[in-house]
Amino acid sequence: MDHECFRYAPLAKRFQVLNLAEIISKFITLVFGPLLALTLVVMSFATSDRDYWQSVVDDWFFFAVFIGIPAGTWLVSWIMGKLFLGWFLKAGKGPLWELNRRNGMVTVWTYPPKFPFIPRGEPKVFKAPFVEFDAWVSTRGDRAGVLNRLHLFHRYSKCEAGVGAVGGATSMPEPCYALWDFVQNYMDVTQPLPDIPIWEAHRHLDPVTAEHDRQTNRPERYWRDMDDDTFKACEREMHNRVRALSTLGRPNIMAEKTVYASY
């Protein structure tokens, strides 16, 4: 990811497994551990059995398995993440898609299924100008509530550039609108690069961005030299601006020229 190319590949499976194991084991330990302890204490007052705590001690194996396994998994996952984070944070299968600011093209890679002990075949590569892609926000409901996700589809085919993976599924649609604005701003070579920390080191390499920074006297290390309190204040301001987006109220220029059909 730099001033010319925004290429996406998912994290390696090993990191996804480690992260999922840590999240689940941490949840079980912190939720069911205290709940189990509270249940044992309440039952000790509700029973007249004088040997109640002795029976609890006799059943130590059950409690060791019930709490020990998730607690141990959480601890091991945390230690491995601290000591071997560089090894886990590797890109997985990919790349999946690329936005090229320099030539205005979008590239999508589609990979064939992977079978054990059989080499994966070559991916299919699809390229098209960015102006031929349209953004959609899908909304679905599940046990977690309503989830929104951004999709970027090629207008004349069924090819999708999964830019929604960058922001993930969100409870409100406004972050999806903000991500779409972000993508458009990145691909618009008449405008400076989006002003975010990850691209700060590349801003001077983009002529339009460099000229913008010169005219506005933007510090070269604006984000890198920012203190934590100021950074958090900028985050809050950004979230407020995202929530105030009025994307649906903007004129739909494409609707005047194109008739959309469901695939």
Helices and strands as residue ranges (DSSP letters): E 5-8, H 13-46, H 52-58, H 60-63, I 64-68, H 69-83, H 85-88, E 97-100, E 105-110, E 124-129, G 130-132, E 133-142, E 145-154, E 160-161, H 164-167, H 174-187, G 197-205, H 207-216, H 228-243, G 247-249, G 254-256
